[in-house]
Amino acid sequence: MSDRRNLCVLVAEVVGWERLVDRLGSTESSHALERCLNRIDRSIEANGGNDIGRTIDRVVVSFERCDSGVIAACEMLERVLSLPPVSGTQLKVRIGLHYGLVDENGDGDGVADAIRLARASRPGQALASNTAVMLLTPSARHFAGAEAFPQTEDSQLEWPVFAIGNRVGQVTSLPPNARISQRLRLRHQQDIMFVEEQRPIVLIGRELGNDVVIIDPRASRQHARIERRREGFVLIDQSTNGCYLSLNGDDERCIKTSETPLSGSGRIGCGFSSKEIERDLIFFDVV
């Protein structure tokens, strides 16, 4: 890192684990904290984050692009939420995102303001500054709320902030404790993976950091993702050329900068027809 650069800074803090110390002891509570941090680290690695500072329960990460930081934040929220409660306590993460100056020591206004945003967030919530949200591309902008998040007097933030999440502003018809038990199996070339509780989000694209790496040049670097939600599995396109979906033998349709549920079985072409004899096709089925 050069002396001072403008970067997207993400601060993630695990909350709730301290209550486990008296109940379970320091060893077990530390293990619970470590499981949360492992989920957070997977999201950082998958989205090309650079670790620039840590404490026992806080991670500070920089990203070159705000899109990557926002997607990482969404994944962190989902991954930590999918962990089972420990002795009746559900550990959560609170996240702050800001775009600002960071120096070679991992300090600067960008870090300080991201920490303030994290502290203003509720457990299980991510907040981003308007500076970070303004730099999002159209494919990532829908992760942020349409309107600035109402602030409290205690937050003491000078600029508008936005809630960040996979389903900001959306309401599910199922109760919050509902869970799906099915898994979505994906097959790409010789690789097989599952979208499930342990891996609720799979990223697809041409960049090497994706879970499914598509070689075809018609695919975007961050082409699409598949999410495991309470109501089922969803394909979300965020690409230039769209996703071509053949579902349960029906006619092919193109999904572009939108989302659609996945059920049964089918195949996905990233920027090219799912009818092509193409080794980069993704095959899926619910098991």
Beta strands, then each sheet from edge to edge (+ up, - down):
strand 1: 4-15
strand 2: 50-54
strand 3: 58-63
strand 4: 92-103
strand 5: 126-129
strand 6: 161-164
strand 7: 184-188
strand 8: 191-195
strand 9: 201-205
strand 10: 212-213
strand 11: 224-229
strand 12: 232-237
strand 13: 243-247
strand 14: 253-255
strand 15: 259-262
strand 16: 265-270
strand 17: 282-286
sheet 1: 2+ 3- 1+ 4- 5- 6+
sheet 2: 8+ 7- 17+ 16- 13+ 14-
sheet 3: 10+ 9+ 11- 12+ 15-
end
